[in-house]
Amino acid sequence: MTQGLPNYTRKEIVTRWLEGEQRDKIAAGMELGAGTLSAIVSEWKVEIGIPTADSLRHFSTELRRLGVTASQCVLGCRILGVLGKIGIDEENLESFAFHLYQSCQRKDIMPEAIVECSQEILSLSKTEKIPISRIPQYVEKMIAGRYCLLEQYC
């Protein structure tokens, strides 16, 4: 019965099933019997392995529940990979991001300001050839020098 269906129909059935859509709703929307739909999904599960298929469906429904697109999820994985390369693990990253977010909310700081400030710190470190850890001392020295100049001319 399922052999007569074109590949694009099979693909749509599996895609909709992975998105978490109910079997009966897919079947009704595509004017197919629920048994036919179940058979196609079962064939697909056998092709890739049942635990993998069920895991993909669960993952897909969780993304949808959270309002996260697959592209956003991939981007998050890529960012996590980059941060892992510089020694930041998942637990510390999540804690840091949460506390940063909370602090910004309390102080009414926009996220763009954090990014801009980070870029300025990196730029200062690069142009002045100062290690980031020494920037506070550098700023203090510059402020002291400014006060000295102001005292001379005022």
C-alpha positions in Angstrom: 0.0 0.0 0.0 2.8 2.5 0.8 4.9 1.5 -2.2 2.6 3.6 -4.5 3.2 6.8 -2.7 5.7 9.3 -4.2 8.9 10.0 -2.2 7.9 13.7 -1.6 4.7 12.5 0.1 6.7 10.1 2.3 9.1 12.9 3.1 6.3 15.3 4.1 4.8 12.6 6.3 8.0 12.0 8.2 8.8 15.7 8.4 5.4 16.5 9.9 5.7 13.5 12.3 9.1 14.7 13.4 7.6 18.2 14.0 5.4 16.5 16.6 2.1 16.7 14.6 -0.4 14.0 15.6 -0.7 11.0 13.3 -4.5 11.4 12.8 -4.1 15.1 11.9 -1.4 14.4 9.4 -3.4 11.6 7.9 -6.6 13.7 7.6 -4.7 16.6 6.2 -3.0 14.5 3.5 -6.2 12.4 2.9 -4.4 9.2 3.8 -5.4 6.4 6.2 -3.8 6.5 9.7 -2.5 3.0 9.1 -0.8 4.1 5.9 0.8 6.9 7.7 1.9 4.7 10.6 3.4 2.2 8.1 5.5 5.0 6.4 6.8 6.2 9.8 7.6 2.7 10.8 9.5 2.0 7.6 11.4 5.2 8.1 12.2 4.3 11.7 13.6 0.9 10.6 15.8 2.7 8.0 17.4 5.0 10.6 16.9 3.1 13.8 14.0 3.4 16.1 15.7 5.0 19.1 17.1 7.7 16.7 13.7 8.4 15.2 12.0 8.7 18.5 14.8 10.9 19.8 14.6 13.2 16.8 10.8 13.5 17.3 11.2 14.3 21.0 14.0 16.8 20.2 11.9 18.4 17.5 8.8 18.8 19.7 10.9 20.2 22.6 12.4 22.8 20.2 8.9 23.8 19.1 7.7 23.9 22.7 10.5 26.3 23.6 10.0 28.4 20.5 13.5 27.7 19.2 14.1 27.1 15.5 16.5 24.4 14.3 18.8 27.2 13.0 18.9 28.9 16.4 19.7 25.5 18.0 22.6 24.9 15.5 23.9 28.4 16.2 23.8 27.8 19.9 25.7 24.5 19.4 28.4 26.3 17.3 28.8 29.1 19.9 29.0 26.5 22.7 31.7 24.7 20.7 33.7 27.9 20.3 33.4 28.8 24.0 34.5 25.2 24.9 37.6 25.7 22.9 38.6 28.7 25.1 37.9 26.7 28.2 34.3 27.7 29.2 32.2 24.7 30.1 28.4 24.5 29.9 27.7 24.9 33.6 29.8 28.0 34.0 28.5 29.5 30.8 24.9 29.1 31.8 25.5 30.5 35.2 27.5 33.4 33.8 24.8 34.2 31.2 22.0 34.0 33.7 23.7 36.3 36.2 24.8 38.7 33.4 21.2 38.8 32.2 19.8 39.4 35.6 22.3 42.2 36.4 21.5 43.9 33.1 17.8 43.7 33.7 18.2 45.3 37.2 20.4 48.1 36.0 18.5 48.7 32.7 21.5 47.9 30.6 20.8 46.8 27.0 22.6 43.7 25.7 24.1 45.8 22.9 26.0 47.8 25.5 27.6 44.7 26.8 28.8 43.7 23.3 30.0 47.2 22.5 31.9 47.4 25.8 33.5 44.0 25.2 34.6 45.1 21.8 36.1 48.3 23.2 38.0 46.3 25.8 39.4 44.0 23.1 40.3 47.0 20.9 42.0 48.8 23.8 44.0 45.7 24.7 45.1 45.4 21.0 45.9 49.0 20.2 47.7 49.8 23.5 49.2 46.3 23.7 47.9 45.8 27.3 46.8 42.5 28.7 43.1 42.6 29.5 43.9 41.9 33.2 46.0 45.2 33.3 43.3 47.5 31.8 42.0 48.7 35.2 45.5 49.9 36.2 46.0 51.5 32.7 42.7 53.4 33.1 43.7 54.5 36.6 47.0 55.8 35.2 45.2 57.6 32.4 42.8 59.2 34.9 45.6 60.3 37.2 47.5 61.8 34.2 44.3 63.7 33.2 44.0 65.2 36.7 47.6 66.2 36.6 47.0 68.0 33.3 43.9 69.7 34.6 45.8 70.9 37.7 48.5 72.4 35.5 46.1 74.4 33.3 43.3 75.3 35.8 
